[in-house]
Amino acid sequence: LFAAARRIKDGRNGDIADDHYHRYMEDVEIIHSLGVNSYRFSISWARILPRGQLGGVNSAGIAFYDRLITALLQKGIEPFVTLHHFDMPQELETRYGSWLGAGIREEFGYYADVCFKAFGDRVRFWTTFNEPNMFAKFAYMLGNYPPARCSPPFGTCNSGNSRREPYVAAHNMLLSHAAAVENYKKNYQATQGGSIGIVIAMKWYELLTNCTEDILAVRRALSFEVNWFLDPIFFGDYPREMCEMLSSNLPKFTSEEKRLLRKNNADFIGLNHYTSIYAKDCISSPCDLETYEGNALVQAVGERDGVTIGKPTAIHGYYDVPEGMELIVKYVNQRYKNTPVYVTENGYSQFSDNSMEDLINDVGRVNYLQGYLTSISSAIRRGANVSGYFVWSLMDN
């Protein structure tokens, strides 16, 4: 677990955190007071099935989410529910190697079915995974997220293979998504009246220069960031750039798996967008490849000719570039059949050592959100299919 103090910068742990479990009624009242009409949250797999499908359903876990969903609906707030947001029962890590073992697919399918049965009569919006593209890289390439697996040059973990394992994990998540969607559409959607999608982390990549190499670098960056998951879901296979570059490190879908993916794609796409960045080609130029984009032979660069792409935020490498929102929405709409988009995360970070007065008088956040909302409005006016927007986040994160 990463709740241990040694994993957190200031020595604290995550045992209590925001204490939403005990204070959810206060949180619902706050949401209602803000005039918010929908609340996006995740269900903890480990809370529902602590030992996976062999250990039985935890009734206390079901009861908590029952109470939360009921409280939201009583205030006129729509639940927008994610099934997987990076956590899973420890038992499944031990049994399957988490997302590296094919057996995890059946486990996820069972977990999803438990949730559809327990909550689907009141939940109209489901997402299978939150940012599986980011999770696969941070957990299995860079080693920053549990189970912290990686290999040089990307990191120095106890075990792992950064050139193959992210794609094995992603492959199992994609097939788990397709199976859960198939089950929902076949057995629940008609009676429950809901919809189901997936949430992908998406930067927008801009040209560092106008040279051909950087044009191709932008295409590779988008393929390894966005198309990696959405191409299989909508077209049945990985993008060409990934197949050519990764060769045998990229698992292959069988013809039946391709059919399963295409037939059970997504009713909507969740888009998490915070920043834009320049893409520098690393095939023809020397680069630092021990980074998030390194597997695409791309280096993300925050400035060009000494000028940053936008105003820096508290997160390293994240900038205030509102026009990127319209561009990424347009890209997703055009590539993926005008499927409805929900902006499921967008927000502005502040330094944690700021004074309370500065945290409250957060002009930077106001300006950031105003700029990005204006960009979404512009996209909608130009015909973009955007159905909703969520600020990240309600509570400290």
N, C-alpha and C positions, 0 to 999 in steps of 0.2 A: 504494500500500500504506500501511496505517496502522501499520507497524512502525517508521516513522521516529521519531527522538527527539523532534521537535517536536510530535508528537501525544500524547505521554505526559507527565503532569504533572511528574514529577521529572527529566525529561531522558533517561531510559533508553530502550531500544528493546525490541522483542519477538523478537529473533532467536533467543534461547535459551529464555527464559521458564522453564517448569518442566522442560524437557528430557525430556519423556515419550518422545520418539522414541528416545533412547538408553537411557533408564532404565526402560523399561516393565516389565522383569522385576522390578525392585525395587518398582515400583508395584503389580504384581499380588500380590507377596508381602505388601505392606502391606494390600491389600484383603482377602486371605485371612486375615491375622492379626486383622482386625477382625470376622471372622465375617459379612462381607457376602456375600449370595448372588447379586447381580447388579451389573453395571457398565455405566453408560450413557456412551457416548462417541460422537463423530461421526467420520465419514470425511471427509477433506479432498478435495473435488472436484479442486482444483488439483494435489494429489499423485497422483491416479489418472489424470487427463486434463489435463496441463498446457496443451494447446492445444485442448481440446475434442475433439469426435468426429473432426475432420480430422487430428489430430496423433498418434494412436495411444495405446495404453494404456502407462502407465509401470509396468514390471514391478517396479521397486524399491518403488513405492507399494503395489502389490498384496501384495508379499512382507511388508512391514511389518505390514499388517493381518492377514495370514495368521498371522504369528507371535504377534501380540497375541491374536487370537481363540483360537488353540490353547492359549496359556499360560493364558488365563482358564478355558477348559473343563477343562483338566487339574487346576485347583484347584476345580472344581465351581462356577464363577462364570458366570452367564448373561450373554452379551453382549446389550445393548439399544442398537441402533445407529441413529444419526441420519444422514441423507444430506446435509442442508444446515443448517449452523449458521453462516450469515452470509458464508462465503467462496466464491469461485468463481475459475476461471482468469482472469487478466488479459486474455487473448486474447478472451474472450467479452464482457468490458466494452467492449473496442475494437470488436468485430465487431457487437454487437447493442445496445450501451448497457445491458448486463446485463439486468435484469428489465424494462426499458422496451420491449424489442423482442420481438415474438411469436416470433422464431426461437429464443429461449432455451428455449422449451418442448421442442422436439425435442432440444436439447442435454441438458436435464435428463433426459429420458426415456432417452436413450442412456446417460448416466452411471448412472442407477438400474439399468438392465438389466445393465451391466457388474458392478455390485456384487451384484445378485441372483445372477448366474452364478458369480461368484468366491467369495462368502461365504455364500450362502443355504442351503447344506447344513448349516451350523453355526449360523446366526443365526435365531432364532425370533421375534425382535421387531424390527420396523423402524418408524422414523418418517421421513416424507418431509422435513418442515421443522421446525425449532425456532424457535418464536416469530416466525412470519412477520408477524404483526400488529405486533409491536414493531419488527422489522427494517424493514418498509415505512415506518413513521413516522420512525425515527431516520435512515434512509438517504436518504429522499426527501421528508420533510416538514421535519424539524429539522436535517438535514445533519450529524449527529454520527457516523454510521457511513459507511464507504465505500459508494457513490461520492461521498458528501457533497454531495447536491443539495438545494436549498431555495430559497425566495423569501420576501421580506417579507410579513407581519410575523413569520414563523416563524424567519427567519434571514437571513444575508447571505452566501450561497454564491456561487461564480463562475457557476453556472447552476442551473436547476431551476424547478419549478412546484409549490409545496407544496400547492396546492389540487387538483391533478389527478394528479401523478406517483405519489403513494403508492398510489392506487387502480388505476392502470395496472399497477404492479409487483405488487400483490396479486392482480389479475386473472390475470396470467401465472403466478404461483405457484399459485393455485388450480387452474388448468387443468393445470399441470404435475403437481400432486399427483394429480389425478383420472386422468391418463394413466398415471402410474407405478403407481397402485393397480390400474388395469385390467390392466396388463401383469402385475403380480405375481399377481393372482387368476386370471388366465387361463392363465398359463404356468408358474407356480412354486409357488403355494400348496399345491396338491394333493400334489405330490411332496415339497416341503420342509417342509410342516407348520407354517409360521409365520403371523404376523399382522402387519398394517400399519396405522399410524395417523398422527396429526399432533399436534404439541405447540403449545399456544397459551398465551401469557402472559395471566394473569388476575388483576387486582385485584378486590377486592370493594368496591362503592361503597355507602356509607351516606348517608341523608338528612342534609343540613345543617340543614334545618328541615322541618316537616311541611306546608309549603305545597305547593300543586299544582305550582308551577313546579319545585321541587326534586325532587318525585316524578318528573316527566317528565325532569328532568336525569339522575337515576339510570338511567332506562330508556335514554336516549340514550347515556350513558357505557358501559353494558353492551353496547349494540348496536354501538358503534364499537370496542369492545375485544374482546368474545367472539364475538358473533353475526356480525360482519363476515366471519369465515372459516368458522365452523361452520354458519351458516345455508345458505350455498351448498353446502357438503359434504353436509348432511343433507336439505335441502329444495329445492336447486336454484337458489336466487336470494338476493340480498342482502336484509337486513332492511328493512322498510318505512321506518323512520326514516332510514336512509342514502339510500334511493332518493329520498325526498321532499326531503331537505336538500341533497344533492349534485347532483341533477339530471344535467346533461350531463357533469359531471366524473367520474361513476361509470360505468365501462364496462358494457355490457349483454351478457349471455350469449345466444347463439343457442339455439333450442329443442334442437338436438343437443347443445350444451354443457351445458345444464341436465340432459338425460338422462344424459350422461356423468358428471356430478357426483353425481346421485342414485343411480345404479347402482353407483358405486364410491366410497362415502363413506369410512368408516373402521371398522376392527375395534375400535378403542379410541381414546380421547381422552387425550392427554397434557396435564396441567394444571400449569403453573408458577405458583405462588402464593407471594407473600412478604408482602403487606401489604393492609390495607384503608384507605380514605380517604373523606372526605366529598365529596359532589358538590354543587357550587353552580351554579344556573342562571345562564346568561350571555345569555339572550335578553331577559329583563326587567331584569337587573341589569348594571352595568358590571363587566368582568372583564379580567384579563390573559389573552389568548387565544394568546400565543406559547408554548404549552405542549403537552404530550403529549395532553391531552384537548381542546385548543382547537378542533379541527376538529368536535367534537360540540357546540360552544357550551356547554361545561362547564368549570368551574375546579375542580381538585382542591384541597381545603382540609384541612390537617392538624389543625386545632383548631376547637372550637365553644365559645363562651362562655368563651374563655381556657383551655380544657382540651384537651390533645392527645388524639387518638383512641386512642393507645396510647403505650407507651414508645418514644422515638425510637431509631433504629439509626444506624450510621455512614453509610448512604446517605440523602441528603436526600430527604425525602418518603416514606420507608419507616418503618413503625411496627410494633411488636409487638402484633398484634391477633388472637389465636388463634381467636376465635370466627368470624372471617371465613372460615377454611378450611372449616368445616362448611357455611356458607352458600353459598359458591361451588360446592362439590361438589354440594350439593342442587340448585342452579340448573341446573348442567350436566346432571345426571342427569334432571331433570324435563323439560328442554327438548329433549334429544337422545335420546329413546327408551330411556333407561336404559342407554345404551352404557357398557361398562366404562371406568372412569377409572383412570389411573395418575398419581399425583402425581409428576411427573418432575423437578420442582425445588422445593425449599423450604429456606431457610437464613437464616443470620444473619451480617451483616457487622460487622467490627470496624475501627477506625481503624488504618491501616498504621503510624502512628508510635507505637503502643503498645509497651511493653517486652515482651521475650520472656516474662517471668514473667506479665504480664497476658494475653498471647495464649494461654498454656498454661492458666492458671487462668480459663477463660472461662465464668464463672458465667452471664453474660448469655446466651450461646449455649445453654447447658444448659437454662436456664429457657425460652428461646424455643422450642427443639425439643420440650421436654416439653409445653408448652402447645399447640403445633400438632398434635403426635401425639395428644394427648388429644382435640383437636377432631375429628381424623379418626376416632378410635375411636368417638366419640359419633355421628358421621355413619353409620358402618357399623352400629352398634347400632340406628339408626333406619331401616336398610334401604338405605343408599347402596351403590352398586355400585362399590367401590374395590378394585382388584386389586393395587396395589403403591405403594411410596413410595421416593423417592430424595432424599437430602440433597444440596444444592449447597453446596460442591463438595468433591471428594476432595482436590484440589490448590489452591494459591493461584490466585485468579482476580481 
